Amino acid sequence: MVSKKRRALDKLKQDWYVLNSQHQQAQHHRAEERELYYKHSCFTRTSAGNITSATEFFVAEHALSSVVSHPPSGSDITMEDFSFNSYGRSDTELQDYDTVDPAYESFLKESSVGPKKPLRPAGDHAMTLWLHERETYLLELIRLEGRGDYAFRETCQGHNECMYEPVYRCQDCFGTELYCQECTVNRHRENPLHKIEFWNGSFFEDTTLKSLGLQVQLGHPVGKRCFNHSRAYDDDFVILDINGIHELALDFCSCESALSHVKQLLRARWYPATSADLKSAATFHLLQNFHMLMFESKVSAFEYWQTLARLTDNTGIKPCKDHYDSLLRMIKQWRNLKLLKRFGRGHDPAGIKATEQGVCTVVCPACPHPGKNLPEDWNVALPDKRWLYAQFLAIDTNFRLACKNVSSDRIDPGLSRGWSYFVEEKGFKEFLADVGKVPQEKSACASHNAVNLAETKNSRGLAATGAGTVDCSRHNFKRPCGVGDLQRGERYINMDYLFFSTMQHSKDVLVLNVSYDITCQWSKNLWGQMSNYPSRVHFARDGKILTFLIPKFHLPAHITACQITFSHNFIKGMGRTDGEAPERGWANINPVATST
């Protein structure tokens, strides 16, 4: 009797399942046949105190209803298992989400294609599951503090004939095997920068491969000795690697055909800190790691050095020798070499000195480049089509990127010399010395501090009070030779030089749209001032259409006449350009202020 009722109940559940699936499929088809619109209203307060509104309608993405699959036969299914939306989550479930970085959430929104998926499948509670295993994790970590499986092993397993006690363990090799001193050295001839620990009878303590007798030979294949070697100066050569600071017993090859010591280090992928009296170097791995880490996390070289020192000795009992200056110098040189390498300067028969101004830049691929991405007849386009080939520029300054006056060009010379984004320093300073005494004209618009206080900003102890830039305002790209230092405030002459310098790389463009938050004042005497500047920064404007604008966010701070004359919204061919590209760039680059 019970089994008959059970079969009837199972049949009822199966029938309900089929009907439910058909119902959801029908709902899904009906949703595809109609479009759902979202209404978005934006309210803005003008400088006069009035409130304006704008409303937009856009099509919403279809929410895909999940269709429950057919249940397996013989399974115990309750009515609670049936759901019209398997992606639905209760407030309790949402509270179980891990706290994530807002930058990661933004990344997911920008990179996702199609319907948004949950951050994690329903029912996946990794942190809750881990709590049940926390004791296991802790005990395994404690076990690694001891010898583990080697606690009762009396002989080394490095090779069959080895009879020495295994008391050394590598922290970087895969596995936790212990070896004797001889086997440890032999196993690390190809990995001389691994960290070794020694079992003293009670616990592990740090030791070095140098103290165990490892000799590192350069200029010959690994494992081959040089019969005419020369020891590194004072036998205390230091290598900086991502796992810490290492002292090595280093030998250079001094054979008749030997390369210079610098080349021997470079061919081992070790970057020497100096070109003479070699006493320290950094691995290519470390320089690559810092290069990428600085771009992503904006860590300073000093913070990175402190990290290396703590990885070597976190107690402070055995402080490391200070190699921060050497690290900083190697980082600067490495970045400059990578710049030259990526732009093919090593393949020029004329050498690095033949590098021209602004050629080592990643130019905006979407901006107009005659001869590259424009049709052959672009320059004879009809007036109503010329906007297609317009160059959009945005100018701005940033006083977060100040530079302290702690060195000089003689002691710490510049390396790029105008080859990339920054203008050539010598010519820039000569220009400012020649025409830099021109008084700053006061603003006839609203009282802009950028204009009226340009000469009053405190520059005591600073080599630069900030930086100015000229960007592609449509695609947020920095312009060749479009960045330069500010000596006081936001002076016109500094911005003139940056504008005319970067325009040397867009001489053929016929339509130019330039936005600047003080363009109502800056553009007044721009062409009159140009006649007083050196010919190398002159810009031929005959036959060109130039339009000056004010970025949309800054526009309400101007008087009514400026809001009408310089608005992107009132000029044909502007599209939805806002002119605020530099501001978005500053938000990303401001954290590197600790490294300038």
C-alpha positions, 0 to 999 in steps of 0.5 A, spaced: 500 500 500 505 504 501 509 503 495 503 504 491 502 511 494 509 512 493 509 511 486 503 515 485 506 521 489 513 520 484 508 520 478 505 527 480 512 530 482 514 528 475 508 531 471 508 537 475 516 538 473 514 537 466 508 542 466 513 547 470 518 547 465 513 548 459 511 554 463 518 557 464 519 556 456 513 559 454 515 565 459 522 565 456 519 566 449 514 571 450 519 575 454 524 575 447 518 577 443 517 584 447 522 589 449 523 592 456 525 599 456 529 602 462 528 610 463 534 614 466 533 621 468 539 626 470 538 632 474 543 638 474 544 644 477 547 650 473 551 655 476 545 660 476 542 655 481 537 652 476 535 645 475 535 642 468 533 635 467 534 630 461 531 623 460 534 617 456 530 610 454 534 604 453 533 597 452 534 592 457 537 586 457 533 580 457 533 576 464 534 569 462 529 564 466 533 558 468 529 552 466 529 546 471 532 540 468 528 533 468 529 530 475 533 523 475 528 517 476 528 515 483 530 521 486 527 524 493 525 531 490 521 535 495 517 541 493 522 546 496 527 544 490 522 547 485 524 554 483 522 559 477 529 562 478 535 558 480 539 564 480 535 568 486 538 569 492 536 571 499 539 577 503 542 571 508 546 568 502 548 575 499 551 576 506 555 570 505 559 573 499 567 575 500 568 582 501 571 584 494 575 590 492 571 595 488 576 596 483 575 588 482 567 590 481 568 595 476 573 591 472 567 585 472 562 590 469 567 593 464 570 587 462 563 582 462 560 581 455 552 579 455 548 578 461 551 579 468 553 572 472 553 572 479 560 573 482 559 565 485 555 560 483 549 559 488 551 555 494 558 556 494 560 558 501 568 557 500 569 561 507 564 557 511 567 550 508 574 553 510 572 554 517 571 546 518 578 545 515 582 551 519 585 546 524 588 542 518 591 548 515 594 550 521 597 543 523 600 542 516 603 549 517 606 547 524 608 541 521 612 544 516 616 548 521 619 541 523 623 536 519 616 532 517 618 525 514 625 526 515 625 526 522 627 519 523 631 519 517 639 518 518 642 519 511 641 523 505 638 521 499 641 525 494 645 519 491 645 512 493 652 513 496 651 519 500 651 517 507 651 524 510 646 526 515 640 530 511 640 537 515 639 542 509 632 544 506 631 549 500 625 554 501 624 555 494 625 548 491 619 544 490 618 539 495 620 539 503 626 534 502 632 534 506 639 533 504 646 534 506 651 540 505 654 537 499 648 534 495 645 541 497 650 545 493 650 540 487 643 541 487 643 548 487 648 550 481 643 552 477 639 556 482 644 560 486 639 564 489 634 559 493 634 560 500 636 555 504 635 553 512 639 548 516 636 544 522 640 545 528 637 540 532 631 544 535 629 548 529 630 551 522 635 557 522 637 561 515 643 559 512 646 561 505 649 557 499 655 561 500 656 559 507 655 552 504 661 553 499 657 554 492 661 558 487 658 561 482 662 561 475 660 566 470 662 566 462 662 558 462 656 553 462 653 552 468 657 547 472 664 548 468 669 551 472 674 557 469 681 555 470 683 563 470 677 566 474 677 572 478 673 573 484 668 579 485 671 585 489 672 583 496 668 577 495 661 580 497 657 580 491 650 582 492 644 580 488 637 582 489 632 578 487 624 577 488 625 573 494 630 577 498 637 579 498 643 574 497 651 574 498 654 570 493 661 567 492 662 570 485 667 568 480 668 572 473 671 569 467 678 572 465 680 567 459 683 570 453 677 571 450 673 573 456 667 578 455 667 584 460 664 583 467 658 587 465 657 583 459 658 576 463 653 579 468 648 581 463 648 574 459 646 571 466 640 575 466 643 579 472 643 587 471 649 590 474 648 596 479 654 600 476 659 599 470 665 599 474 667 596 481 662 591 480 659 589 487 652 588 486 646 587 481 639 585 480 636 579 477 632 581 470 626 577 474 626 583 480 626 589 475 620 586 471 616 584 477 617 591 480 616 595 473 609 591 473 608 592 480 609 599 480 604 600 474 599 596 477 599 598 485 604 604 484 608 602 490 615 606 490 622 603 490 623 605 497 617 600 499 619 595 494 626 595 497 624 595 504 620 589 502 626 585 500 630 587 506 624 584 510 624 578 506 631 577 508 631 578 515 624 580 518 627 581 525 632 586 524 637 582 528 641 582 522 640 588 518 642 588 510 646 593 507 643 599 504 642 598 496 636 602 495 640 607 491 643 602 487 636 599 486 633 606 484 638 607 479 637 600 476 630 601 475 631 607 472 636 604 467 631 598 466 625 602 464 629 606 459 632 600 456 625 597 455 623 603 452 628 603 447 627 596 446 620 596 444 620 602 439 626 598 435 632 603 437 636 597 438 636 596 430 637 603 428 644 603 425 645 610 427 644 607 434 640 610 440 643 617 439 639 618 432 632 617 436 628 623 434 623 627 439 617 623 441 618 617 437 618 612 443 610 613 444 604 609 444 600 613 439 592 613 439 590 608 434 583 611 433 586 619 432 587 621 425 594 619 422 595 621 415 598 616 411 596 611 416 589 610 418 585 616 413 583 615 406 587 618 401 582 623 399 581 625 406 584 632 406 579 634 400 573 632 404 566 636 403 565 641 409 560 637 412 565 631 413 571 634 415 569 633 422 570 625 421 578 627 421 578 631 427 584 631 432 581 632 439 586 634 444 585 636 452 589 640 456 590 640 464 595 640 470 596 636 476 599 639 482 600 632 486 606 630 481 611 635 485 618 633 485 623 635 490 629 639 489 634 633 491 638 632 485 641 635 479 641 634 471 649 633 472 648 628 478 642 624 475 641 626 468 635 625 464 635 619 460 629 620 455 631 627 452 624 628 449 624 621 446 617 619 449 611 623 453 615 628 456 618 634 452 626 635 452 628 638 458 634 642 456 630 646 450 624 647 455 628 650 460 632 655 455 625 657 452 622 658 459 629 662 461 628 666 454 620 668 455 618 666 462 618 673 465 612 675 461 606 677 466 600 672 467 594 676 464 588 676 469 582 672 468 576 676 465 572 670 466 570 668 473 576 668 478 580 662 476 585 660 481 589 657 475 590 663 472 590 669 477 594 665 482 599 662 477 605 666 479 604 665 487 604 658 488 609 656 493 615 652 490 620 652 495 624 646 495 621 643 489 624 642 482 617 642 479 610 644 483 606 639 478 606 637 471 602 639 465 599 635 459 596 634 453 592 628 452 587 625 446 581 627 449 577 622 445 581 616 447 585 618 453 592 617 450 598 621 452 601 625 446 608 625 444 612 631 447 605 633 451 607 633 458 612 637 462 614 640 469 611 646 472 615 651 476 610 655 479 603 655 478 599 654 471 602 659 467 600 660 460 607 659 457 608 652 460 602 650 457 603 654 450 610 650 450 607 643 451 601 645 446 606 647 440 611 641 442 605 636 441 602 639 435 609 638 431 607 631 431 600 633 428 602 638 423 598 635 417 591 635 421 586 640 418 581 640 424 583 641 431 578 641 437 582 643 443 579 643 450 582 646 456 579 649 463 581 656 462 581 656 454 577 662 455 583 666 457 589 662 454 586 662 447 586 669 447 593 671 445 595 664 443 597 666 436 600 672 438 605 669 443 607 664 438 610 669 434 615 671 440 617 663 441 622 659 437 621 657 430 622 650 432 615 650 436 611 654 431 605 651 428 602 653 421 595 654 422 593 657 415 588 652 412 586 649 419 579 649 423 581 650 430 575 650 435 577 651 443 572 648 448 571 648 456 571 641 459 564 639 461 565 638 468 569 645 469 564 649 464 559 651 470 564 655 473 565 660 468 560 666 466 554 665 461 558 667 455 563 662 456 558 657 457 555 658 450 561 660 446 565 654 449 560 648 450 561 642 447 554 641 446 553 647 442 558 645 437 557 641 431 561 635 430 563 634 438 559 628 439 559 626 446 566 628 448 566 631 454 574 634 454 575 631 461 580 625 459 586 628 463 582 628 469 581 620 468 588 619 467 590 623 474 586 619 478 590 613 476 597 616 476 596 620 482 598 615 487 605 615 484 606 622 487 610 618 492 615 616 487 616 623 483 
